[in-house]
Amino acid sequence: MPFSYHSHSGQFCPDHAKDTLEDVIQTAISKNMQVLALTEHMPRGEQDRYPGEVRSRFVVNSTLESLTELHDRFVGEAERLREKYHGQIEILVGFEGEWIRNESFQLMQDRLKKHRMDMFVGSVHHVHTIPIDYDKATYVEARNKSGGADEGVFRDYFDAQLDMLKAMKPPIVGHFDLIRLFSDDANRHWKDSGGAIWEKIIRNLRYIAEYGGLLELNSSALRKGMTEPYPKVEICRAFIEMHGRFVLSDDSHGVQQVALNYPRMLSAIREAGIREICFLKRTGKTGLDPRFPGVQVIDAPVTSLEGHKVFEP
């Protein structure tokens, strides 16, 4: 039963995605995916704009107000498409939460109050309010703020992630070790990065497991040239020991990336020893998170993924 709980479209993700929301849904249907979560980025303050948003033809002046209006339009369109494609695919409507500064929490709360969401993905894309996955130059800027070495920005990233986890308690934790993308060795073994960093990783994983969060297995690392998805296998194994649970995502930014590299994802899942994968479904019954009534987390054996065409090499 293929699914993804993290996706974007060029229609509502200015600067770094392609294609319309409906194009993405139609592509997922063509691949016989059963569940697709639509999770465009939540609005951010003007001081936290990405470089491309300043130039975007979708967002005039890229203010907090215009980004909020854009996200409101996304929710309306997502709900319309959910009804249009009912019976062909299960569509969840949510957002990707941003943790940049303390004000981020209120912006997230505003989304949850204004719209009835099904879920959201909690992510950290910034350290010291500087993007760490936009390009190498901004990563280096953030790294310099942390003392100039990868190890310094790693420590600060996982500390910021813990702040996000405590404030938001996201039902899904996005690309857990995203910070390695532009580091000097994106394929590094985390256990080799120093005991202090591994301790922070374990600390964060334990917190996720304790509140019942789901760790996202995110295939986007593979299309960006890394040898393992987010998070690395060693992190997955540590989370398994805590009885942690996982969901699967492609983090697609257009139709070409829907279910991309899922065969390699299945290999990583097997290597990590993951035996069950979770999926979220709108059942109308009480779920684990009272913020999202009617959405349940259901466990399925990893073997249920096998034999589907998106997982075939």
C-alpha positions as MATLAB code, in Angstrom:
seq = 'MPFSYHSHSGQFCPDHAKDTLEDVIQTAISKNMQVLALTEHMPRGEQDRYPGEVRSRFVVNSTLESLTELHDRFVGEAERLREKYHGQIEILVGFEGEWIRNESFQLMQDRLKKHRMDMFVGSVHHVHTIPIDYDKATYVEARNKSGGADEGVFRDYFDAQLDMLKAMKPPIVGHFDLIRLFSDDANRHWKDSGGAIWEKIIRNLRYIAEYGGLLELNSSALRKGMTEPYPKVEICRAFIEMHGRFVLSDDSHGVQQVALNYPRMLSAIREAGIREICFLKRTGKTGLDPRFPGVQVIDAPVTSLEGHKVFEP';
ca = [
       0.000    0.000    0.000;
       2.125    2.923   -1.236;
       1.629    6.318    0.333;
       3.417    9.581    1.081;
       2.848   11.993    3.933;
       4.953   14.895    2.690;
       4.470   16.636   -0.658;
       4.637   20.026   -2.355;
       3.523   21.619   -5.614;
       4.749   24.514   -7.699;
       1.305   26.034   -7.434;
       1.689   26.691   -3.712;
       5.398   26.241   -2.999;
       7.069   29.271   -4.610;
      10.653   29.049   -5.823;
      11.495   25.361   -5.422;
       8.663   23.132   -6.637;
       6.881   22.454   -9.941;
       3.461   21.525  -11.332;
      -0.045   22.072  -10.009;
      -1.528   20.397   -6.967;
      -3.919   18.491   -9.201;
      -1.035   17.281  -11.397;
       0.638   15.819   -8.302;
      -2.554   14.046   -7.231;
      -3.174   12.639  -10.703;
       0.381   11.315  -10.819;
      -0.063    9.618   -7.440;
      -3.264    8.011   -8.724;
      -1.495    6.813  -11.873;
       1.037    5.067   -9.630;
      -1.795    3.420   -7.674;
      -0.856    5.188   -4.464;
      -3.490    4.780   -1.788;
      -2.802    7.780    0.463;
      -1.257   11.168   -0.284;
      -0.835   13.955    2.257;
      -0.711   17.488    0.854;
       1.638   19.474    3.090;
       2.601   22.863    1.716;
       4.845   25.029    3.894;
       3.102   27.053    6.562;
       3.412   30.861    6.336;
       6.567   32.514    7.642;
       7.412   36.065    8.666;
       8.882   38.513    6.147;
      12.309   38.270    7.769;
      12.339   34.523    7.031;
      11.723   34.612    3.296;
      13.718   32.325    1.044;
      15.626   34.139   -1.699;
      13.354   32.826   -4.449;
      10.189   33.933   -2.698;
      11.202   37.532   -3.181;
      11.051   36.934   -6.946;
       8.008   34.649   -6.945;
       5.168   35.417   -9.316;
       2.821   33.578   -6.930;
       3.443   35.692   -3.840;
       3.273   39.455   -4.197;
       5.978   41.044   -2.009;
       6.160   37.781   -0.037;
       4.789   39.237    3.188;
       3.393   37.203    6.058;
      -0.060   38.281    4.912;
       0.479   37.170    1.318;
       2.007   33.851    2.376;
      -0.959   33.294    4.701;
      -3.371   34.061    1.874;
      -1.490   31.640   -0.372;
      -1.732   28.886    2.217;
      -5.439   29.571    2.709;
      -5.910   29.130   -1.037;
      -3.934   25.889   -0.845;
      -6.237   24.495    1.837;
      -9.311   25.402   -0.196;
      -7.932   23.800   -3.344;
      -6.760   20.697   -1.466;
     -10.204   20.187    0.031;
     -11.838   20.644   -3.386;
      -9.511   18.074   -4.960;
     -10.079   15.659   -2.096;
     -13.755   15.624   -2.965;
     -13.093   15.431   -6.701;
     -10.857   12.366   -6.392;
     -12.754   10.655   -3.595;
     -12.740    6.929   -4.208;
      -9.548    7.074   -6.268;
      -7.102    8.073   -3.553;
      -7.199    9.012    0.130;
      -6.077   12.634    0.471;
      -5.021   14.179    3.769;
      -4.706   17.947    4.072;
      -2.005   19.351    6.307;
       1.097   21.496    6.230;
       4.812   21.410    6.866;
       5.555   23.259   10.070;
       8.571   25.549   10.207;
      10.665   26.115   13.325;
      12.723   29.272   12.833;
      12.213   31.394   15.922;
       9.883   31.428   18.933;
       7.163   33.134   16.891;
       6.976   30.021   14.697;
       4.863   28.297   17.326;
       2.102   30.891   17.152;
       2.064   30.797   13.354;
       1.566   27.045   13.512;
      -1.198   27.420   16.091;
      -2.901   29.941   13.830;
      -3.013   27.339   11.032;
      -4.546   24.728   13.302;
      -7.155   27.170   14.605;
      -8.175   28.487   11.206;
      -8.415   25.186    9.348;
      -9.342   21.661   10.322;
      -6.153   19.875    9.386;
      -5.584   16.132    9.228;
      -1.936   16.266   10.305;
       1.271   18.221    9.876;
       4.944   17.503    9.432;
       7.296   19.157   11.918;
      10.570   20.233   10.335;
      13.650   22.340   10.974;
      15.044   24.106    7.915;
      16.874   26.901    9.758;
      19.632   27.234   12.325;
      20.212   30.679   13.848;
      17.270   31.722   11.586;
      19.420   30.912    8.502;
      18.279   28.261    5.980;
      20.443   25.131    6.120;
      19.021   23.237    3.118;
      18.456   25.998    0.551;
      21.976   26.081   -0.854;
      25.593   25.647    0.210;
      26.152   29.364    0.777;
      23.370   29.725    3.353;
      24.443   26.490    5.049;
      27.981   27.847    5.419;
      26.566   31.078    6.848;
      24.691   29.097    9.504;
      27.748   26.922   10.133;
      29.887   30.003   10.699;
      27.381   31.193   13.292;
      27.985   27.878   15.063;
      31.749   28.269   15.144;
      32.714   27.306   11.593;
      32.696   23.487   11.812;
      30.029   20.997   10.800;
      29.983   19.566   14.300;
      28.973   22.940   15.724;
      26.007   23.435   13.415;
      24.993   19.784   13.939;
      24.758   20.400   17.676;
      22.762   23.580   17.196;
      20.453   21.894   14.675;
      19.530   19.033   16.983;
      19.022   21.484   19.866;
      16.676   23.535   17.673;
      14.923   20.334   16.680;
      14.300   19.482   20.326;
      12.812   22.948   20.850;
      10.505   22.290   17.894;
       9.526   18.867   19.212;
       8.685   20.206   22.660;
       6.692   23.148   21.334;
       4.853   21.475   18.447;
       4.821   17.725   19.214;
       4.369   17.088   15.492;
       2.523   13.891   14.606;
       5.173   13.337   11.907;
       8.805   14.439   12.287;
      10.205   15.426    8.910;
      13.649   14.588    7.478;
      15.174   14.093   10.915;
      18.837   14.541    9.872;
      18.359   17.098    7.104;
      21.352   19.030    8.447;
      23.796   16.690    6.681;
      22.680   17.766    3.175;
      25.319   20.473    2.577;
      27.842   19.311    5.160;
      31.344   18.284    4.162;
      30.310   14.615    4.244;
      26.584   14.113    3.697;
      26.997   10.337    3.971;
      28.773   10.415    7.310;
      27.984    7.912   10.027;
      26.472    9.912   12.858;
      28.168    7.765   15.471;
      31.501    8.963   14.050;
      30.576   12.644   14.473;
      31.335   12.691   18.173;
      29.605   11.388   21.246;
      27.892   14.678   22.042;
      26.083   14.778   18.692;
      24.972   11.145   18.886;
      23.699   11.793   22.415;
      21.562   14.661   21.093;
      20.199   12.405   18.353;
      19.269    9.745   20.907;
      17.772   12.395   23.192;
      15.526   13.689   20.390;
      14.506   10.220   19.257;
      13.575    9.302   22.811;
      11.409   12.400   23.108;
       9.595   11.544   19.857;
       8.995    7.991   21.018;
       7.681    9.148   24.399;
       4.982   11.436   22.996;
       4.094    9.010   20.188;
       5.426   10.899   17.182;
       6.083    9.145   13.883;
       9.517    9.339   12.283;
       9.412   10.085    8.580;
      11.362    7.866    6.182;
      12.042   10.491    3.527;
      13.323    9.466    0.094;
      14.368   12.976   -0.995;
      17.906   12.447    0.325;
      18.405    9.836   -2.397;
      17.525   12.156   -5.275;
      19.886   14.720   -3.792;
      22.814   12.328   -4.151;
      23.035   10.760   -0.729;
      23.419    7.025   -0.264;
      20.717    6.664    2.404;
      17.355    8.343    2.942;
      16.518   10.601    5.861;
      17.159    9.473    8.512;
      20.163    7.222    8.125;
      19.821    3.514    8.880;
      21.727    3.819   12.157;
      19.170    6.348   13.409;
      16.294    4.106   12.372;
      17.810    1.199   14.282;
      18.120    3.342   17.401;
      14.466    4.394   17.069;
      13.373    0.772   16.690;
      14.992    0.002   20.036;
      12.732    2.661   21.547;
       9.678    1.003   19.951;
       9.404    3.995   17.640;
       7.101    4.011   14.621;
       7.690    5.143   11.037;
       5.837    6.604    8.065;
       6.944    6.781    4.435;
       7.275    9.990    2.377;
       8.713   11.083   -0.950;
       8.824   14.818   -0.087;
       7.980   15.362   -3.739;
       8.248   18.834   -5.236;
       6.506   18.002   -8.512;
       5.216   15.085  -10.537;
       8.670   13.745  -11.429;
       9.397   13.088   -7.773;
       6.194   11.299   -6.745;
       7.261    7.932   -5.254;
      10.737    8.544   -6.649;
      13.371    6.101   -5.327;
      10.833    4.020   -3.421;
      12.648    0.770   -4.396;
      15.794    2.089   -2.713;
      13.678    3.170    0.247;
      12.402   -0.372    0.659;
      15.987   -1.632    0.654;
      16.912    0.834    3.412;
      13.833   -0.190    5.406;
      14.897   -3.810    5.224;
      18.505   -2.974    6.115;
      17.342   -1.057    9.189;
      15.220   -3.977   10.324;
      11.926   -2.079   10.233;
       9.079   -4.578   10.277;
       6.062   -2.308   10.440;
       5.194    0.905    8.687;
       2.396    3.255    9.749;
      -0.165    5.036    7.673;
      -2.637    7.741    8.613;
      -6.217    7.425    7.499;
      -9.396    9.449    7.895;
     -11.721    6.970    9.583;
     -13.932    9.261   11.637;
     -12.776    7.478   14.771;
     -10.775    8.976   17.608;
      -7.064    8.904   16.866;
      -3.927    9.206   18.943;
      -3.675   12.998   18.593;
      -6.712   14.970   19.825;
      -5.747   17.859   17.544;
      -6.754   15.708   14.574;
     -10.040   13.975   15.423;
     -11.075   11.338   12.962;
      -7.529   10.532   11.824;
      -6.094    7.219   12.922;
      -2.591    5.762   12.803;
      -2.664    2.205   11.508;
       0.234   -0.246   11.549;
       0.920   -2.419    8.515;
       3.640   -5.000    7.929;
       6.474   -3.913    5.656;
       5.677   -6.983    3.582;
       2.480   -5.202    2.494;
       4.656   -2.849    0.429;
       6.246   -5.642   -1.525;
       4.950   -6.498   -4.971;
       3.650   -3.024   -5.700;
       5.070   -1.477   -8.854;
       6.412    1.664   -7.159;
       8.674   -0.525   -5.012;
       9.962   -2.624   -7.909;
      13.514   -1.773   -9.123;
];
